[in-house]
Amino acid sequence: METDRQAIIAFLETVHPYDTLPRDELVDVASSFRRMEFRPEALIYVYQTPIGGLYLIKQGAVEITDGNGGLVSLLGPRNSFGERGIMRDGLAATQAKATEPTVCLVLPTPTFLRLIETYPSFERFFNRKRGEKVSNDIATQKVADLIARKPLSCPPDTTVVSAAQMMRDAHVSSLGVVGAGDKLHGIITVRDLANKVLAEEMPGTTPVDQVMTPDPVSLPPTALGSDILHIMLERRIGHLPITEDGRFVGMITQTDLTRFQAVSSAVLIRDVVSADTVAEMAAVTARIPQLLTQLVGGHHSHEVVTRLITDIADAVTRRLLVMAERELGAPPVPYLWLACGSQGRQEQTGVSDQDNCLIVDDAATEEDMEYFRALAKIVCDGLNACGYVYCPGDMMATNPRWCQPARVWRDYFAGWVNTPNPEAQMLASVMFDLRPIGGGGIAMFEAIHAETLNMAAKNSIFVAHMISNSLKHTPPLGLIRGFATIRSGEHRNHIDLKMNGVVPVADLARIYALQGKLPEANTRARLKAAEERGVISASGARDLIEAYDLIATMRLENQATLIKSGRAPDNFLAPSDLSDFERAHLRDAFVVVRTMQSAAGHNKAVVS
């Protein structure tokens, strides 16, 4: 027995998070495990039956399927399974079967729950929730979250002329001077060039190491904003290099700190509202990437970040409507401008095109419609100039199809519901996310929306087609405990966190909204409302919301990382860039989404 326990201890020392336990605790836990052997094709546990503990594979392979028999994953040694059922209601959330001779170590549920409660490493590993503290105070921000751009540097033998040109071209006031291995030797600033080179009439060929500030004070990325403020005040400096193990990783300047304090969604909206030209608004929206990195760095929840960014798009749209009416005159009849897609759901990120439409009062004549077509062109062109690029699918008010009187919109929705062909499913998926932005005809939309929800919910064939359409976007799960990455092209070995991450959840939430006649457009709000109305069970809603939160948060964090490195944000993430911990949790989130898709596909939707 002692030999067996020593073997289990040696094995656990190679498995996270057991490798973080104190030695005494590890020995006690090792004694708690029960060894179980399974022959090929043997069931380990069955879906929705009581689960006796957490399973840890010592050798062999295990196939995990959902409640409908859909394959979720194939697991190997050092993989755990069963934790979701234990932490939810004690019933298995999946079904597990050995696919070859398999040995599992089973940790009793009470011991597992005690470890979750006692050790943060266990809680973090097995709990998908992210509960980081939100901070708007620059003093409590981590230095890593305040770095505005990738580090700019030059070697010590660079001439002062070349250094000055580098600063001019990059629009910065300082450079790090680095040697082999990116080790920081010093910094050179515009002030150095003025006071030490120009004022002393030094030649332009002078190397920067003769005029730089050598061995400057620096901070690590883990320091706080308060440390920066204290050093800058005490030493009366305006540039502070950030180093990690001696390597130059960034520069913080007084301008960065001022910009951080000045950029907020409220400030940007104020500037949009006061803008007199499209160019002025475009200058405001160009600051959105910085706002995104600031909000993500402050650990705001993803729904807060996307809501604040969407608020800016709404303000730009309303300002453009005012400009259009000023140019064209007062509208001849009431109208309503609506957004759909991510703006309609209030889920815009750093990458957004425009999706919009116009509903016009039924009293409009053909001459009146010319007015609204002109208004649509002014607004859509303005949105494009402000960075909300034209919709590739032409889902915009400039398309005559999407600039119509209310009676035509009623016919559209009735046709989509009663004849759910592929185009109807696609259009309904977009148009069921409509949200009024500007204009005075809100009553028109409210009437159409209520009628359509009621009509759609009663049509089981339409709902079935919408469910089928929602399953076209699937999580990027590979079979062998990995990810199905893109195989070729620019984004090879990446996964698309939008189309294969947030979109599948948005599609499911839309289905739940149809089934429950829910008026909400926002994905997270739909999931919460679906739970409250009993469209999905409390446990199903909780799992899906947690999975969605993790996926959406990682998408924003990836965009912020790209922006800080000087690249344009996109939705593509390389799993190889993640830690083992992050990969495990992201994959678990995708498993939840696939499970809920499977349930919806069997028309169960994990109902209570």
Buried (B, 14 or more C-beta within 10 A) or exposed (E): EEEEEEEBBEBBEEBBBBEBBEEEBBBEBBEBBEEBEBEEEBEBBBBBEEBBBBBBBBBBBBBBBBBBEBEBBBBBBBBBBBBBBBBBBEBBBBBBBBBBEBBBBBBBBEBBBBBBEEBEBBBBBBBBEBEEEEBEEBEEBBBBBBBBBEBBBBEBEBBBBBBBEBBEEEEBBBBBBBBEEBEBBBBBBBBBBEEBBEEEEBEEEBBBBEBBBEEBEBBBBEBBBEBBBEBBEEEEBBBBBBBBEEBBBBBBBBEBBEBBEEBBBEBBBEBBBEBEEBEBBBEBBEBBBBBBBBBBBBBBBBBEBBBBBBBBBBBBBBBBBEBBBEEBEEBBBBBBBBBBBBBBBBBBBBBBBBBBBBBBBEEBEEEBBEBBBEBBBBBBBBBBBBBBEBBEEEBBBBBEEBBBBBEEBBEBBBBBBEEBEEEBBBBBBBBBBBBBBBBEBBEBBEEBBEEBBEBBBEBEEBBEBBBBBBBEBBBBBEEEBBBBBBEEEEBEEBBBBBBBBBBBBBBBBBBBBBBBBBEBBBBBBBBBBBBEBEBBBBBBBBBBBBBBBBBBBBBBBBBBBBBBEEEEBBBBBBBEEBEEEBBBBBBBBBBBBBBBBBBBBBEBBBEE
